[in-house]
Amino acid sequence: MEIRNCPHCGYRYPINKYYKTLMFKFVWSSWKCDNCKKDITFSFNRRILIALGSSVLLFGFIVIKDSINIYWCVALIILLLIGSLLIFSFDTFKKATKKKQN
């Protein structure tokens, strides 16, 4: 499965559209594909891996923050933010399943 592609039609969401509209949706959210109008959602497993990657970056910063000066702290915070955005750009989508109502 390729990153940021619709599982129905293969439409690849541009990185700027992903950051503007999709990145901050909840993992259980679903939406219509811009191209084929079918329901898609995030791959939960992939989202967990992405969150773990961001957590490792944050944990590394917390561990070393006391041993470096303020300039390195600022530089590392900026790198952490950029790294997190890059990691989240590797998100994948899957077909949304309809929930059965009882």
KETOR-600280 format. One record per atom (N, C-alpha, C): residue in three letters; x, y, z. Coordinates in steps of 0.02 Angstrom, whole numbers, plus 32768, in hexadecimal, padded with zeros to 4 digits. Example, Ala and Ser with C-alpha at 12.3 -4.5 7.8 and 13.67 -1.06 7.14 Angstrom:
<pts>
ALA82947EE48186
ALA82677F1F8186
ALA82947F5B8186
SER82827F908162
SER82AC7FCB8165
SER82858002818A
</pts>
This chain:
<pts>
MET802B7FC58000
MET800080008000
MET802D803E8000
GLU8020806B7FD4
GLU804880A77FD0
GLU802F80DC7FFF
ILE805A810B800F
ILE8048813F8040
ILE801881718020
ARG7FE781868047
ARG7FB581B88036
ARG7F8F81AA7FF6
ASN7F8481697FE6
ASN7F5E81567FAA
ASN7F1A813B7FBD
CYS7EE8814B7F95
CYS7EA5812F7F9F
CYS7EA880E47F8F
PRO7E8F80B97FBC
PRO7E9080717FAE
PRO7E5F805B7F77
HIS7E2F80867F65
HIS7DFF80767F31
HIS7E1A80867EEC
CYS7E3080C37EE2
CYS7E4380DA7E9F
CYS7E8D80EA7E97
GLY7EB380EC7ECE
GLY7EFA80F97EC9
GLY7F0D81437EC8
TYR7EDB816F7ECF
TYR7EE981B77ED0
TYR7F1981C77F09
ARG7F4E81E97EF9
ARG7F8081FB7F2C
ARG7F7382427F44
TYR7F6682497F85
TYR7F5A828A7FA2
TYR7F9C82B17FA4
PRO7F9C82EE7F89
PRO7FD883177F8C
PRO7FEA83277FD5
ILE802983317FE1
ILE8041833C8025
ILE8021837A8045
ASN801683AF801E
ASN7FF883EC803B
ASN7FAF83E0804E
LYS7F8A83BA8026
LYS7F4483AA8037
LYS7F43837D8075
TYR7F71834F8079
TYR7F74832380B3
TYR7F7F834B80F3
TYR7FAE837980F2
TYR7FBC83A1812D
TYR7F8283D0813E
LYS7F6083EB810C
LYS7F2A841A8119
LYS7EEB83F98134
THR7ED983BF8119
THR7E9783A38129
THR7E98835F814B
LEU7ECA83368141
LEU7EC782F28159
LEU7EF282E38196
MET7F298306819E
MET7F5882F481D2
MET7F3A82F68218
PHE7F0E83248226
PHE7EF5832C826A
PHE7EB1830C8275
LYS7E9B82E08246
LYS7E5D82BB8251
LYS7E6B82828282
PHE7E37826C82A4
PHE7E3D823382D0
PHE7E4881F482A8
VAL7E6881C382C7
VAL7E79818682A4
VAL7E3B8160828D
TRP7E03816882AF
TRP7DC58145829C
TRP7D99816F826D
SER7DB081AA825A
SER7D8A81D4822C
SER7D8881B581E6
SER7D5381C381C2
SER7D5181AF817B
SER7D3B81EB8152
TRP7D4C81EA8113
TRP7D3C822080E5
TRP7D368204809F
LYS7D1C822C8072
LYS7D158219802C
LYS7D54822A8006
CYS7D6A81FC7FDC
CYS7DA482097FB2
CYS7D9382437F83
ASP7DC3826E7F78
ASP7DB982A77F4B
ASP7DAE82917F03
ASN7DC982587EF1
ASN7DC582417EAC
ASN7D8882147E9E
CYS7D8181DE7EC5
CYS7D4B81AD7EB6
CYS7D0F81B37EE5
LYS7D1281DD7F18
LYS7CDB81EA7F47
LYS7CC781AD7F71
LYS7CF3817B7F78
LYS7CE681427FA3
LYS7D04814F7FE9
ASP7CE8812F801B
ASP7CFF813A8060
ASP7D438119806C
ILE7D6F8141808B
ILE7DB1812780A0
ILE7DBF813F80E7
THR7DEE811F8106
THR7E028130814A
THR7E4D81228151
PHE7E688130818C
PHE7EAF81248198
PHE7EBB80DB81A7
SER7EF780C48198
SER7F0D808281AD
SER7F22808981F6
PHE7EFC806A8223
PHE7F088071826B
PHE7F4E8058827E
ASN7F63801F8264
ASN7FA680048274
ASN7FDD8033825F
ARG7FD680508224
ARG8008807F820C
ARG800A80BD8237
ARG7FD080D6824C
ARG7FCC81108277
ARG7FEF810382BA
ILE7FE880C782D5
ILE800980B58313
ILE805580B6830A
LEU806D809A82D3
LEU80B5809B82C5
LEU80CF80E282BE
ILE80A8810C829E
ILE80BC81528295
ILE80BF817582D9
ALA808D81698303
ALA808D81878346
ALA80C8816F8370
LEU80D9812F8369
LEU81138115838D
LEU815481368375
GLY815981408334
GLY819581628319
GLY819B81A88334
SER816481CC8337
SER816682108354
SER8176820E839E
SER815D81DD83C1
SER816B81D68408
SER81B481C88416
VAL81D381A183EA
VAL821B819383F2
VAL824381D383EA
LEU823181FD83BA
LEU8253823D83B2
LEU824A826983F0
LEU820E826C840A
LEU820182948445
LEU822682798482
PHE82268238848B
PHE8249821A84C3
PHE8294822784BF
GLY82B082228484
GLY82F78231847B
GLY83088278848E
PHE82DC82A6847C
PHE82E782EC848F
PHE82E482F584DB
ILE82B382D684FB
ILE82AC82DC8543
ILE82E982C18567
VAL8305828A854E
VAL833F826B856E
VAL837C8298856A
ILE838782B98533
ILE83C582E0852B
ILE83BD832A8539
LYS838383438549
LYS8379838B8550
LYS83A183AA8589
ASP83AE838585BF
ASP83D383A185F7
ASP841E83A685EB
SER8437838285BA
SER847F838185AE
SER849683B08577
ILE846883D8855B
ILE847B84058525
ILE8465844D8535
ASN8482847D8512
ASN847084C3851F
ASN843084D784FB
ILE841985138508
ILE83D8852B84F0
ILE83D4852D84A3
TYR840B853C8482
TYR840A85418439
TYR83FD84FC841A
TRP841C84C98436
TRP84118486841D
TRP83CA846F842D
CYS83AE84858466
CYS836984748477
CYS833984908443
VAL834384CF8430
VAL831884EE83FE
VAL831F84CA83BB
ALA835D84BB83A8
ALA836884988369
ALA834784538369
LEU834C843083A1
LEU832E83EE83A5
LEU82E183F183A5
ILE82C5842483C4
ILE827C842C83C2
ILE82648437837A
ILE828884618356
ILE8277846D830F
ILE827E842C82E7
LEU82B4840782F2
LEU82BE83C782CF
LEU8288839582E2
LEU827383958321
LEU823E83688337
LEU81FC83788313
LEU81EC83B8830D
LEU81AE83CB82EA
LEU81B183B882A0
ILE81E883C78280
ILE81F083B68239
ILE81EF836B822F
GLY82138347825A
GLY821482FE8256
GLY81D082DF8260
SER81AA82FA828F
SER816682E0829A
SER813A82EB825D
LEU813E8325823E
LEU811783328201
LEU812B830381C9
LEU816C82F681C3
LEU818382C8818E
LEU816C8281819C
ILE8170826C81DB
ILE815A822881EC
ILE8110822081DE
PHE80E8825281F0
PHE80A0824C81E4
PHE808E824D819A
SER80BA82658170
SER80AA82658128
SER80AC821F810A
PHE80C481ED812F
PHE80C681A88118
PHE808781818129
ASP805181A48137
ASP801281858149
ASP7FF4815F810E
THR7FCD812C811D
THR7FAA810680E8
THR7F60810480F8
PHE7F3880F880C5
PHE7EEF80F680CC
PHE7ED680B080BC
LYS7E9980A180D3
LYS7E78806280C3
LYS7E2F806F80B5
LYS7E0E803D809B
LYS7DC68042808D
LYS7DA0804780CE
ALA7D72807580D2
ALA7D49807D810F
ALA7D1480478110
THR7D09802B814B
THR7CD47FF98153
THR7C98801A8173
LYS7C5E8008815C
LYS7C2180228179
LYS7C117FFD81B9
LYS7BFF802181ED
LYS7BEC8001822C
LYS7BA37FEC8228
LYS7B967FB08240
LYS7B527F978241
LYS7B2C7FB4827C
GLN7AF07FCB8270
GLN7AC77FE682A6
GLN7A967FB082BC
ASN7A907FA782FD
ASN7A627F748319
ASN7A1E7F918324
</pts>
